Amino acid sequence: MPAFLLVRVGDVVLVEPPEQDWWVGQVIHREGGARDNGNSFFQIACVDTGVIRTVNPNSVTGVVKPSSSRACSAA
């Protein structure tokens, strides 16, 4: 299963855009598709610079740290 399908707001994720350096950021917004609730894009704040970027879901390769709400509900 692709990593971006599991991403939720508040997660800290690894972003690896094509032909660019990887970076880590926190998801601040996610947008679903019109027909289903799959992720169609994210707004992610870079943890190093604070810059907010709009990211294609295919560039998100992993969840580094789940949001606290998901971590608490899983326990």
PDB file as gemmi writes it, atoms N, CA and C in Angstrom:
CRYST1    1.000    1.000    1.000  90.00  90.00  90.00 P 1                      
ATOM      1  N   MET A   1       0.846  -1.172   0.000  1.00  0.00           N  
ATOM      2  CA  MET A   1       0.000   0.000   0.000  1.00  0.00           C  
ATOM      3  C   MET A   1       0.898   1.244   0.000  1.00  0.00           C  
ATOM      4  N   PRO A   2       0.617   2.212  -0.878  1.00  0.00           N  
ATOM      5  CA  PRO A   2       1.426   3.442  -0.893  1.00  0.00           C  
ATOM      6  C   PRO A   2       1.325   4.191   0.438  1.00  0.00           C  
ATOM      7  N   ALA A   3       2.453   4.764   0.866  1.00  0.00           N  
ATOM      8  CA  ALA A   3       2.516   5.455   2.163  1.00  0.00           C  
ATOM      9  C   ALA A   3       1.525   6.606   2.247  1.00  0.00           C  
ATOM     10  N   PHE A   4       1.290   7.320   1.138  1.00  0.00           N  
ATOM     11  CA  PHE A   4       0.443   8.515   1.202  1.00  0.00           C  
ATOM     12  C   PHE A   4      -1.011   8.199   1.530  1.00  0.00           C  
ATOM     13  N   LEU A   5      -1.442   6.967   1.350  1.00  0.00           N  
ATOM     14  CA  LEU A   5      -2.828   6.622   1.683  1.00  0.00           C  
ATOM     15  C   LEU A   5      -3.066   6.607   3.190  1.00  0.00           C  
ATOM     16  N   LEU A   6      -2.008   6.438   3.970  1.00  0.00           N  
ATOM     17  CA  LEU A   6      -2.121   6.373   5.428  1.00  0.00           C  
ATOM     18  C   LEU A   6      -1.946   7.735   6.112  1.00  0.00           C  
ATOM     19  N   VAL A   7      -1.563   8.767   5.354  1.00  0.00           N  
ATOM     20  CA  VAL A   7      -1.217  10.068   5.927  1.00  0.00           C  
ATOM     21  C   VAL A   7      -2.456  10.821   6.388  1.00  0.00           C  
ATOM     22  N   ARG A   8      -2.336  11.417   7.582  1.00  0.00           N  
ATOM     23  CA  ARG A   8      -3.411  12.244   8.167  1.00  0.00           C  
ATOM     24  C   ARG A   8      -2.826  13.580   8.593  1.00  0.00           C  
ATOM     25  N   VAL A   9      -3.691  14.561   8.808  1.00  0.00           N  
ATOM     26  CA  VAL A   9      -3.254  15.873   9.297  1.00  0.00           C  
ATOM     27  C   VAL A   9      -2.578  15.686  10.648  1.00  0.00           C  
ATOM     28  N   GLY A  10      -1.425  16.322  10.820  1.00  0.00           N  
ATOM     29  CA  GLY A  10      -0.662  16.223  12.047  1.00  0.00           C  
ATOM     30  C   GLY A  10       0.505  15.258  11.967  1.00  0.00           C  
ATOM     31  N   ASP A  11       0.494  14.365  10.975  1.00  0.00           N  
ATOM     32  CA  ASP A  11       1.600  13.428  10.810  1.00  0.00           C  
ATOM     33  C   ASP A  11       2.873  14.158  10.391  1.00  0.00           C  
ATOM     34  N   VAL A  12       4.006  13.646  10.827  1.00  0.00           N  
ATOM     35  CA  VAL A  12       5.304  14.106  10.346  1.00  0.00           C  
ATOM     36  C   VAL A  12       5.727  13.103   9.278  1.00  0.00           C  
ATOM     37  N   VAL A  13       6.023  13.617   8.067  1.00  0.00           N  
ATOM     38  CA  VAL A  13       6.258  12.734   6.923  1.00  0.00           C  
ATOM     39  C   VAL A  13       7.593  13.023   6.246  1.00  0.00           C  
ATOM     40  N   LEU A  14       8.086  12.024   5.530  1.00  0.00           N  
ATOM     41  CA  LEU A  14       9.273  12.157   4.695  1.00  0.00           C  
ATOM     42  C   LEU A  14       8.802  12.458   3.275  1.00  0.00           C  
ATOM     43  N   VAL A  15       9.325  13.546   2.701  1.00  0.00           N  
ATOM     44  CA  VAL A  15       8.940  13.970   1.353  1.00  0.00           C  
ATOM     45  C   VAL A  15      10.160  13.833   0.443  1.00  0.00           C  
ATOM     46  N   GLU A  16       9.997  13.080  -0.641  1.00  0.00           N  
ATOM     47  CA  GLU A  16      11.071  12.885  -1.608  1.00  0.00           C  
ATOM     48  C   GLU A  16      10.566  13.245  -3.005  1.00  0.00           C  
ATOM     49  N   PRO A  17      10.568  14.557  -3.332  1.00  0.00           N  
ATOM     50  CA  PRO A  17      10.108  14.971  -4.664  1.00  0.00           C  
ATOM     51  C   PRO A  17      11.080  14.510  -5.748  1.00  0.00           C  
ATOM     52  N   PRO A  18      10.583  14.274  -6.954  1.00  0.00           N  
ATOM     53  CA  PRO A  18      11.473  13.831  -8.029  1.00  0.00           C  
ATOM     54  C   PRO A  18      12.531  14.901  -8.335  1.00  0.00           C  
ATOM     55  N   GLU A  19      13.768  14.468  -8.453  1.00  0.00           N  
ATOM     56  CA  GLU A  19      14.901  15.318  -8.825  1.00  0.00           C  
ATOM     57  C   GLU A  19      15.138  16.486  -7.868  1.00  0.00           C  
ATOM     58  N   GLN A  20      14.760  16.310  -6.604  1.00  0.00           N  
ATOM     59  CA  GLN A  20      15.005  17.310  -5.561  1.00  0.00           C  
ATOM     60  C   GLN A  20      15.474  16.582  -4.303  1.00  0.00           C  
ATOM     61  N   ASP A  21      16.040  17.337  -3.363  1.00  0.00           N  
ATOM     62  CA  ASP A  21      16.453  16.753  -2.096  1.00  0.00           C  
ATOM     63  C   ASP A  21      15.237  16.396  -1.243  1.00  0.00           C  
ATOM     64  N   TRP A  22      15.376  15.366  -0.417  1.00  0.00           N  
ATOM     65  CA  TRP A  22      14.298  14.974   0.487  1.00  0.00           C  
ATOM     66  C   TRP A  22      14.235  15.954   1.650  1.00  0.00           C  
ATOM     67  N   TRP A  23      13.101  16.000   2.301  1.00  0.00           N  
ATOM     68  CA  TRP A  23      12.911  16.839   3.479  1.00  0.00           C  
ATOM     69  C   TRP A  23      11.808  16.246   4.345  1.00  0.00           C  
ATOM     70  N   VAL A  24      11.717  16.726   5.580  1.00  0.00           N  
ATOM     71  CA  VAL A  24      10.726  16.239   6.542  1.00  0.00           C  
ATOM     72  C   VAL A  24       9.792  17.392   6.871  1.00  0.00           C  
ATOM     73  N   GLY A  25       8.505  17.092   6.963  1.00  0.00           N  
ATOM     74  CA  GLY A  25       7.536  18.131   7.267  1.00  0.00           C  
ATOM     75  C   GLY A  25       6.329  17.584   7.998  1.00  0.00           C  
ATOM     76  N   GLN A  26       5.516  18.511   8.518  1.00  0.00           N  
ATOM     77  CA  GLN A  26       4.286  18.134   9.213  1.00  0.00           C  
ATOM     78  C   GLN A  26       3.096  18.509   8.341  1.00  0.00           C  
ATOM     79  N   VAL A  27       2.195  17.561   8.161  1.00  0.00           N  
ATOM     80  CA  VAL A  27       1.018  17.772   7.324  1.00  0.00           C  
ATOM     81  C   VAL A  27       0.060  18.711   8.057  1.00  0.00           C  
ATOM     82  N   ILE A  28      -0.286  19.821   7.397  1.00  0.00           N  
ATOM     83  CA  ILE A  28      -1.214  20.772   8.009  1.00  0.00           C  
ATOM     84  C   ILE A  28      -2.582  20.768   7.317  1.00  0.00           C  
ATOM     85  N   HIS A  29      -2.642  20.179   6.105  1.00  0.00           N  
ATOM     86  CA  HIS A  29      -3.916  20.092   5.380  1.00  0.00           C  
ATOM     87  C   HIS A  29      -3.816  18.955   4.374  1.00  0.00           C  
ATOM     88  N   ARG A  30      -4.907  18.254   4.179  1.00  0.00           N  
ATOM     89  CA  ARG A  30      -4.980  17.242   3.130  1.00  0.00           C  
ATOM     90  C   ARG A  30      -6.282  17.436   2.368  1.00  0.00           C  
ATOM     91  N   GLU A  31      -6.231  17.174   1.097  1.00  0.00           N  
ATOM     92  CA  GLU A  31      -7.409  17.339   0.247  1.00  0.00           C  
ATOM     93  C   GLU A  31      -7.734  16.006  -0.386  1.00  0.00           C  
ATOM     94  N   GLY A  32      -8.997  15.605  -0.275  1.00  0.00           N  
ATOM     95  CA  GLY A  32      -9.444  14.352  -0.869  1.00  0.00           C  
ATOM     96  C   GLY A  32     -10.033  14.582  -2.239  1.00  0.00           C  
ATOM     97  N   GLY A  33     -10.242  13.506  -2.952  1.00  0.00           N  
ATOM     98  CA  GLY A  33     -10.825  13.579  -4.286  1.00  0.00           C  
ATOM     99  C   GLY A  33     -12.321  13.829  -4.239  1.00  0.00           C  
ATOM    100  N   ALA A  34     -12.899  14.145  -5.381  1.00  0.00           N  
ATOM    101  CA  ALA A  34     -14.322  14.436  -5.474  1.00  0.00           C  
ATOM    102  C   ALA A  34     -15.179  13.181  -5.298  1.00  0.00           C  
ATOM    103  N   ARG A  35     -14.693  12.057  -5.780  1.00  0.00           N  
ATOM    104  CA  ARG A  35     -15.486  10.823  -5.729  1.00  0.00           C  
ATOM    105  C   ARG A  35     -15.136   9.910  -4.574  1.00  0.00           C  
ATOM    106  N   ASP A  36     -13.938  10.078  -4.045  1.00  0.00           N  
ATOM    107  CA  ASP A  36     -13.558   9.267  -2.896  1.00  0.00           C  
ATOM    108  C   ASP A  36     -12.755  10.150  -1.944  1.00  0.00           C  
ATOM    109  N   ASN A  37     -12.407   9.609  -0.808  1.00  0.00           N  
ATOM    110  CA  ASN A  37     -11.713  10.410   0.197  1.00  0.00           C  
ATOM    111  C   ASN A  37     -10.197  10.188   0.150  1.00  0.00           C  
ATOM    112  N   GLY A  38      -9.695   9.640  -0.956  1.00  0.00           N  
ATOM    113  CA  GLY A  38      -8.249   9.433  -1.098  1.00  0.00           C  
ATOM    114  C   GLY A  38      -7.517  10.764  -1.137  1.00  0.00           C  
ATOM    115  N   ASN A  39      -6.269  10.760  -0.727  1.00  0.00           N  
ATOM    116  CA  ASN A  39      -5.481  11.993  -0.696  1.00  0.00           C  
ATOM    117  C   ASN A  39      -5.101  12.410  -2.114  1.00  0.00           C  
ATOM    118  N   SER A  40      -5.458  13.660  -2.497  1.00  0.00           N  
ATOM    119  CA  SER A  40      -5.084  14.149  -3.820  1.00  0.00           C  
ATOM    120  C   SER A  40      -3.973  15.193  -3.751  1.00  0.00           C  
ATOM    121  N   PHE A  41      -3.816  15.867  -2.608  1.00  0.00           N  
ATOM    122  CA  PHE A  41      -2.640  16.692  -2.352  1.00  0.00           C  
ATOM    123  C   PHE A  41      -2.571  17.041  -0.877  1.00  0.00           C  
ATOM    124  N   PHE A  42      -1.366  17.467  -0.459  1.00  0.00           N  
ATOM    125  CA  PHE A  42      -1.134  17.859   0.932  1.00  0.00           C  
ATOM    126  C   PHE A  42      -0.533  19.254   0.983  1.00  0.00           C  
ATOM    127  N   GLN A  43      -0.770  19.951   2.084  1.00  0.00           N  
ATOM    128  CA  GLN A  43       0.016  21.126   2.424  1.00  0.00           C  
ATOM    129  C   GLN A  43       0.852  20.703   3.622  1.00  0.00           C  
ATOM    130  N   ILE A  44       2.176  20.846   3.467  1.00  0.00           N  
ATOM    131  CA  ILE A  44       3.112  20.351   4.464  1.00  0.00           C  
ATOM    132  C   ILE A  44       4.064  21.475   4.855  1.00  0.00           C  
ATOM    133  N   ALA A  45       4.244  21.671   6.169  1.00  0.00           N  
ATOM    134  CA  ALA A  45       5.187  22.657   6.684  1.00  0.00           C  
ATOM    135  C   ALA A  45       6.525  21.972   6.925  1.00  0.00           C  
ATOM    136  N   CYS A  46       7.585  22.476   6.292  1.00  0.00           N  
ATOM    137  CA  CYS A  46       8.926  21.926   6.460  1.00  0.00           C  
ATOM    138  C   CYS A  46       9.361  22.132   7.909  1.00  0.00           C  
ATOM    139  N   VAL A  47       9.859  21.093   8.556  1.00  0.00           N  
ATOM    140  CA  VAL A  47      10.251  21.212   9.966  1.00  0.00           C  
ATOM    141  C   VAL A  47      11.511  22.048  10.146  1.00  0.00           C  
ATOM    142  N   ASP A  48      12.353  22.160   9.114  1.00  0.00           N  
ATOM    143  CA  ASP A  48      13.579  22.943   9.218  1.00  0.00           C  
ATOM    144  C   ASP A  48      13.362  24.432   8.981  1.00  0.00           C  
ATOM    145  N   THR A  49      12.542  24.770   7.974  1.00  0.00           N  
ATOM    146  CA  THR A  49      12.402  26.168   7.569  1.00  0.00           C  
ATOM    147  C   THR A  49      11.045  26.782   7.909  1.00  0.00           C  
ATOM    148  N   GLY A  50      10.028  25.943   8.114  1.00  0.00           N  
ATOM    149  CA  GLY A  50       8.682  26.445   8.358  1.00  0.00           C  
ATOM    150  C   GLY A  50       7.926  26.798   7.088  1.00  0.00           C  
ATOM    151  N   VAL A  51       8.569  26.667   5.936  1.00  0.00           N  
ATOM    152  CA  VAL A  51       7.933  26.963   4.654  1.00  0.00           C  
ATOM    153  C   VAL A  51       6.829  25.949   4.395  1.00  0.00           C  
ATOM    154  N   ILE A  52       5.668  26.453   3.991  1.00  0.00           N  
ATOM    155  CA  ILE A  52       4.533  25.583   3.686  1.00  0.00           C  
ATOM    156  C   ILE A  52       4.523  25.319   2.187  1.00  0.00           C  
ATOM    157  N   ARG A  53       4.485  24.041   1.830  1.00  0.00           N  
ATOM    158  CA  ARG A  53       4.520  23.645   0.429  1.00  0.00           C  
ATOM    159  C   ARG A  53       3.315  22.777   0.106  1.00  0.00           C  
ATOM    160  N   THR A  54       2.812  22.910  -1.111  1.00  0.00           N  
ATOM    161  CA  THR A  54       1.790  22.013  -1.614  1.00  0.00           C  
ATOM    162  C   THR A  54       2.507  20.846  -2.270  1.00  0.00           C  
ATOM    163  N   VAL A  55       2.138  19.631  -1.861  1.00  0.00           N  
ATOM    164  CA  VAL A  55       2.898  18.443  -2.247  1.00  0.00           C  
ATOM    165  C   VAL A  55       1.982  17.413  -2.894  1.00  0.00           C  
ATOM    166  N   ASN A  56       2.461  16.825  -3.976  1.00  0.00           N  
ATOM    167  CA  ASN A  56       1.793  15.708  -4.615  1.00  0.00           C  
ATOM    168  C   ASN A  56       1.927  14.495  -3.696  1.00  0.00           C  
ATOM    169  N   PRO A  57       0.879  13.742  -3.481  1.00  0.00           N  
ATOM    170  CA  PRO A  57       0.953  12.593  -2.570  1.00  0.00           C  
ATOM    171  C   PRO A  57       2.012  11.570  -2.938  1.00  0.00           C  
ATOM    172  N   ASN A  58       2.329  11.423  -4.213  1.00  0.00           N  
ATOM    173  CA  ASN A  58       3.352  10.449  -4.611  1.00  0.00           C  
ATOM    174  C   ASN A  58       4.723  10.793  -4.066  1.00  0.00           C  
ATOM    175  N   SER A  59       4.937  12.059  -3.670  1.00  0.00           N  
ATOM    176  CA  SER A  59       6.232  12.478  -3.121  1.00  0.00           C  
ATOM    177  C   SER A  59       6.383  12.125  -1.644  1.00  0.00           C  
ATOM    178  N   VAL A  60       5.287  11.761  -0.990  1.00  0.00           N  
ATOM    179  CA  VAL A  60       5.344  11.366   0.419  1.00  0.00           C  
ATOM    180  C   VAL A  60       5.676   9.883   0.468  1.00  0.00           C  
ATOM    181  N   THR A  61       6.876   9.579   1.001  1.00  0.00           N  
ATOM    182  CA  THR A  61       7.331   8.181   0.959  1.00  0.00           C  
ATOM    183  C   THR A  61       7.218   7.460   2.294  1.00  0.00           C  
ATOM    184  N   GLY A  62       6.889   8.183   3.353  1.00  0.00           N  
ATOM    185  CA  GLY A  62       6.738   7.509   4.633  1.00  0.00           C  
ATOM    186  C   GLY A  62       6.265   8.425   5.734  1.00  0.00           C  
ATOM    187  N   VAL A  63       5.644   7.840   6.736  1.00  0.00           N  
ATOM    188  CA  VAL A  63       5.219   8.573   7.928  1.00  0.00           C  
ATOM    189  C   VAL A  63       6.320   8.384   8.972  1.00  0.00           C  
ATOM    190  N   VAL A  64       6.967   9.498   9.349  1.00  0.00           N  
ATOM    191  CA  VAL A  64       8.041   9.438  10.331  1.00  0.00           C  
ATOM    192  C   VAL A  64       7.464   9.333  11.736  1.00  0.00           C  
ATOM    193  N   LYS A  65       6.417  10.117  11.989  1.00  0.00           N  
ATOM    194  CA  LYS A  65       5.769  10.098  13.299  1.00  0.00           C  
ATOM    195  C   LYS A  65       4.287  10.379  13.103  1.00  0.00           C  
ATOM    196  N   PRO A  66       3.420   9.449  13.496  1.00  0.00           N  
ATOM    197  CA  PRO A  66       1.979   9.680  13.386  1.00  0.00           C  
ATOM    198  C   PRO A  66       1.537  10.817  14.297  1.00  0.00           C  
ATOM    199  N   SER A  67       0.443  11.452  13.938  1.00  0.00           N  
ATOM    200  CA  SER A  67      -0.113  12.508  14.787  1.00  0.00           C  
ATOM    201  C   SER A  67      -0.479  11.940  16.147  1.00  0.00           C  
ATOM    202  N   SER A  68      -0.477  12.777  17.168  1.00  0.00           N  
ATOM    203  CA  SER A  68      -0.742  12.309  18.534  1.00  0.00           C  
ATOM    204  C   SER A  68      -2.151  11.735  18.666  1.00  0.00           C  
ATOM    205  N   SER A  69      -3.126  12.267  17.911  1.00  0.00           N  
ATOM    206  CA  SER A  69      -4.487  11.748  18.036  1.00  0.00           C  
ATOM    207  C   SER A  69      -4.584  10.324  17.522  1.00  0.00           C  
ATOM    208  N   ARG A  70      -3.878  10.006  16.435  1.00  0.00           N  
ATOM    209  CA  ARG A  70      -3.901   8.644  15.915  1.00  0.00           C  
ATOM    210  C   ARG A  70      -3.125   7.720  16.819  1.00  0.00           C  
ATOM    211  N   ALA A  71      -2.008   8.204  17.372  1.00  0.00           N  
ATOM    212  CA  ALA A  71      -1.195   7.370  18.267  1.00  0.00           C  
ATOM    213  C   ALA A  71      -1.978   7.015  19.529  1.00  0.00           C  
ATOM    214  N   CYS A  72      -2.756   7.963  20.048  1.00  0.00           N  
ATOM    215  CA  CYS A  72      -3.538   7.706  21.265  1.00  0.00           C  
ATOM    216  C   CYS A  72      -4.691   6.744  20.992  1.00  0.00           C  
ATOM    217  N   SER A  73      -5.338   6.891  19.811  1.00  0.00           N  
ATOM    218  CA  SER A  73      -6.478   6.037  19.523  1.00  0.00           C  
ATOM    219  C   SER A  73      -6.052   4.607  19.250  1.00  0.00           C  
ATOM    220  N   ALA A  74      -4.803   4.408  18.820  1.00  0.00           N  
ATOM    221  CA  ALA A  74      -4.332   3.056  18.522  1.00  0.00           C  
ATOM    222  C   ALA A  74      -3.917   2.313  19.795  1.00  0.00           C  
ATOM    223  N   ALA A  75      -3.676   3.039  20.862  1.00  0.00           N  
ATOM    224  CA  ALA A  75      -3.199   2.401  22.087  1.00  0.00           C  
ATOM    225  C   ALA A  75      -4.309   1.762  22.871  1.00  0.00           C  
TER     226      ALA A  75                                                      
END                                                                             
